[in-house]
Amino acid sequence: MKKAKSISRAKYGYLFILPFFVTYFIFSLIPLLDTIRYSFYEYYRSGLRIVGPSFVGFDNYINVMGADFFTYMGNTFILWMIGFVPQIIIALLLASWFVDVRLKIHCEQFFKVVIYLPNLIMASAFAMLFFTLFSTSGPVNNILTGLGLVNGPIDFMGTPVGTRLLIALMNFLMWFGNTTIMLMAAIMGISPDIFEAASIDGCTPRQSFFHITLPLIRPILTYTLITSLIGGLQMFDVPQILTNGQGNPNRTSYTLIMWLNNLLRAPDYGRAGALSVYLFIVSGILCLFVYKMVNGQDNDAKAEKKAAKKRMKAAKGGKN
């Protein structure tokens, strides 16, 4: 009796994902390879004359590294840190409070919507709004002057601290809701039986948070940290609009992507390509560092388990 031929539908799956690979190849992979290629060429415009492309090796990389690379990288990290650290701390606290059945918080869905709403506003609109609110003739200064709290208008964007805090506040408001919702979903994915058993064993809410909640939501925390880090390195629209592309005062809010944008507008494709490659390498190294840092305990535990298994096998072999 002949066996019936099995019908394979795998080919249809490949057909469905083919458009994605074609789009990725045309709009992502080819530009990426071109960027790397141009980074080794001198290719820029001088007045009305186009210079290049002519091969210069690693000259563009040396030129970019010898310019203000580390200054602008420092600006980028400062802006990211003062916006992200409060964001992750407050998001964690709110997420744990909202899903805690003992607190019995009412109107939970309403608060979720309110928290997430700023995430729907475009960054450019946010920057223009804050520029209007905190300008020397804006509503914030008018209110402070009207209440007699200050003698004259405060130039919020005239100092490095003021400008950086405004940019960090905007980034906080734009992404705080998304982070909170993700962490709430992660905590809700933990079985309530675990918290109930811990409570019966006398575990305090603080111990439960640090020894149960945080370890179990580590994958989501890792994802949040990595995506936020990549987004921070790509920070552009908020400081660009708020400072009119100048990174004022004294370029203390000038980010790496703002520099890349100016190189592309010049245009100086060689140096822009080199800077893009540097950004790619820095992003990869930092993401790997964050992943290892957050998941270091898991790796240590796995190593200990493997070592224990080896010892058990060695002990059994010795008995035999």
C-alpha positions in Angstrom: 0.0 0.0 0.0 1.4 3.4 -1.1 1.9 6.0 1.6 0.1 9.2 1.0 2.3 12.1 0.2 2.5 14.8 2.9 1.6 18.2 1.7 4.1 20.9 2.6 2.8 24.4 2.9 6.2 25.9 3.9 6.6 27.5 0.5 3.6 29.7 1.1 5.2 31.0 4.2 8.3 32.0 2.3 6.1 33.7 -0.3 4.4 35.8 2.5 7.6 37.0 4.0 9.3 37.6 0.6 8.0 41.3 0.4 9.6 42.0 3.7 13.0 40.7 2.5 12.7 42.6 -0.8 11.9 45.8 1.0 14.7 45.3 3.5 17.2 44.6 0.8 16.3 47.7 -1.3 15.7 50.2 1.5 18.0 49.0 4.3 20.7 46.7 3.3 21.8 48.5 0.1 21.9 51.9 1.8 23.8 50.4 4.7 26.5 48.9 2.4 26.7 52.2 0.5 27.2 54.1 3.8 30.1 51.8 4.7 31.6 52.1 1.2 31.4 55.9 1.1 33.0 56.2 4.6 36.3 55.2 2.9 35.9 57.9 0.2 36.4 61.7 0.1 33.1 62.8 -1.3 31.8 66.3 -0.5 30.7 69.6 -2.1 32.9 72.7 -2.1 30.8 75.6 -3.3 29.3 74.5 -6.6 32.0 71.9 -7.1 31.7 68.2 -6.1 34.9 66.7 -4.9 35.3 62.9 -5.3 34.5 60.2 -4.8 38.1 59.3 -4.3 39.4 56.6 -2.0 41.1 57.9 1.2 41.1 54.8 3.4 40.6 55.6 7.1 41.1 59.3 6.8 37.4 60.1 7.4 37.3 57.9 10.5 40.4 59.7 11.9 38.9 63.1 10.9 35.6 62.4 12.7 37.3 61.0 15.8 39.6 64.0 16.0 36.8 66.5 15.8 34.1 67.0 18.4 33.0 63.3 18.4 33.4 62.7 22.2 31.9 66.1 23.1 28.7 65.4 21.1 28.6 61.8 22.4 28.8 63.1 25.9 26.0 65.5 25.2 23.9 62.7 23.8 24.5 60.4 26.9 23.8 63.2 29.4 20.5 64.0 27.7 19.5 60.3 27.6 20.5 59.6 31.2 18.6 62.5 32.8 15.5 61.6 30.8 15.7 57.8 31.1 16.7 57.2 34.7 13.6 59.0 36.2 11.5 57.4 33.5 12.4 53.8 34.4 12.2 54.3 38.1 8.8 56.0 38.1 7.5 53.6 35.5 8.5 50.6 37.6 6.9 52.0 40.7 3.6 52.9 39.0 3.5 49.6 37.2 3.9 47.7 40.4 1.3 49.8 42.2 -1.3 49.5 39.4 -1.1 45.7 39.3 -1.0 45.2 43.0 -4.4 43.7 44.0 -3.9 44.7 47.6 -4.0 48.4 46.8 -7.4 48.1 44.9 -6.8 51.1 42.7 -10.0 52.2 40.9 -10.2 53.6 37.3 -7.1 51.6 36.3 -8.0 51.8 32.6 -8.5 55.5 32.7 -5.0 56.0 34.2 -3.5 53.8 31.6 -5.0 55.9 28.8 -3.9 59.2 30.5 -0.3 57.9 31.0 0.0 56.7 27.4 -1.5 59.8 25.7 1.7 61.9 25.5 3.2 59.0 23.5 0.8 59.8 20.7 2.0 63.4 20.2 4.7 63.9 17.6 8.2 64.9 18.9 8.2 68.0 16.6 4.9 69.2 18.1 6.1 68.5 21.6 9.3 70.6 20.9 7.4 73.5 19.4 4.9 73.4 22.4 7.7 73.5 24.9 9.6 76.2 23.0 6.5 78.4 23.2 5.7 77.6 26.8 9.2 78.2 28.2 10.3 81.2 26.0 11.1 84.5 27.7 7.6 85.8 26.6 5.8 82.5 27.0 3.0 81.5 29.4 5.3 80.0 32.1 7.3 83.2 32.4 4.1 85.3 32.4 2.6 83.2 35.2 5.7 83.4 37.3 6.0 87.2 36.8 2.3 87.7 37.4 2.5 85.9 40.7 5.5 87.9 41.8 7.8 84.9 42.1 10.4 86.4 39.8 11.4 89.9 39.0 11.9 89.3 35.3 11.5 86.6 32.6 13.7 83.5 33.0 15.7 82.4 30.0 15.2 78.7 30.4 17.0 77.9 27.2 19.8 80.3 27.9 21.7 77.9 30.2 23.0 74.4 29.6 21.2 73.0 32.6 17.9 74.6 31.6 18.0 73.4 28.0 19.1 69.9 28.9 16.4 69.6 31.5 13.7 70.7 29.0 14.9 68.2 26.5 15.0 65.4 29.1 11.5 66.4 30.3 10.1 66.1 26.8 11.7 62.7 26.2 10.4 61.6 29.6 6.9 62.6 28.8 6.9 61.1 25.3 8.2 57.7 26.3 7.1 57.3 30.0 3.7 56.0 29.1 5.0 53.3 26.7 7.5 52.1 29.3 4.9 52.0 32.0 2.4 50.0 29.9 5.1 47.5 28.9 6.2 47.0 32.5 2.6 46.6 33.7 2.1 43.9 31.1 5.3 42.2 32.2 4.3 42.2 35.9 0.7 41.0 35.1 2.4 38.0 33.3 3.7 36.8 36.7 1.5 34.2 38.3 -0.4 35.6 41.3 0.3 32.3 43.1 3.9 33.3 43.4 3.1 36.5 45.2 0.5 34.7 47.4 3.0 32.1 48.4 5.6 34.8 49.2 3.0 36.7 51.3 2.2 33.6 53.3 5.9 33.0 53.9 6.1 36.5 55.4 7.6 38.3 52.4 7.2 42.1 52.7 6.1 44.2 49.6 9.7 45.5 49.3 11.2 42.1 49.4 8.6 40.9 46.9 9.4 43.7 44.5 13.2 43.3 44.6 13.4 39.5 44.8 10.4 38.3 42.8 9.1 41.1 40.5 12.4 42.5 39.2 14.1 39.1 38.5 11.0 37.8 36.7 10.5 40.9 34.4 14.2 41.0 33.5 13.7 40.2 29.8 11.3 43.2 29.4 13.7 45.4 31.4 16.5 44.4 29.1 14.4 45.1 26.0 13.4 48.5 27.5 16.9 49.5 28.3 18.3 48.5 24.9 15.5 50.2 22.8 15.8 53.3 25.0 19.6 53.3 24.5 19.3 53.0 20.8 16.6 55.8 20.8 18.8 58.0 22.9 21.8 57.6 20.5 19.4 58.6 17.7 18.1 61.6 19.6 17.5 64.4 17.0 14.1 66.0 16.6 13.6 67.4 20.1 17.0 69.2 20.5 17.0 70.1 16.8 13.7 72.0 17.0 14.1 73.4 20.5 17.5 74.9 19.7 16.9 75.6 16.0 19.6 73.1 15.1 22.4 75.0 16.9 22.5 72.9 20.1 22.7 76.1 22.1 23.9 77.3 24.5 27.5 76.6 23.4 26.5 73.4 21.7 25.9 71.7 25.0 22.7 70.1 23.6 24.2 69.2 20.3 23.8 65.5 19.7 25.6 63.0 17.4 22.6 62.7 15.0 22.4 66.5 14.7 26.0 66.5 13.7 25.3 63.7 11.2 22.4 65.7 9.8 24.6 68.7 9.2 27.2 66.6 7.5 24.6 65.2 5.1 23.2 68.7 4.4 26.7 70.0 3.7 27.0 67.5 1.9 30.0 65.6 3.2 29.1 62.0 2.5 32.5 60.5 3.5 32.5 61.9 7.0 28.8 61.3 7.4 29.4 57.6 6.5 32.2 57.3 8.9 30.1 58.8 11.7 27.3 56.4 10.9 29.6 53.4 11.2 30.9 54.7 14.5 27.3 55.1 15.8 26.5 51.5 14.7 29.6 50.2 16.5 28.9 52.2 19.7 25.3 51.1 19.7 26.3 47.4 19.3 28.9 47.6 22.1 26.6 49.4 24.5 23.6 47.1 23.8 25.9 44.0 24.4 27.1 45.6 27.6 23.6 46.3 28.8 22.5 42.7 28.0 25.4 41.2 29.8 24.9 43.5 32.8 21.2 42.8 33.2 21.4 39.1 32.5 24.8 38.5 34.2 23.2 36.7 37.2 21.3 34.3 34.8 24.6 33.4 33.1 26.3 32.9 36.4 23.5 30.6 37.5 23.7 28.6 34.3 27.4 28.2 34.7 27.0 27.0 38.3 24.4 24.4 37.2 26.8 23.2 34.4 29.6 22.9 36.9 27.4 21.0 39.4 26.3 18.6 36.7 30.0 18.0 35.8 30.8 17.3 39.4 27.9 14.9 39.7 29.1 13.0 36.6 32.7 13.0 37.9 31.5 11.6 41.2 29.4 8.9 39.5 32.4 8.0 37.3 34.6 7.7 40.4 32.2 5.3 42.1 32.0 3.1 39.1 
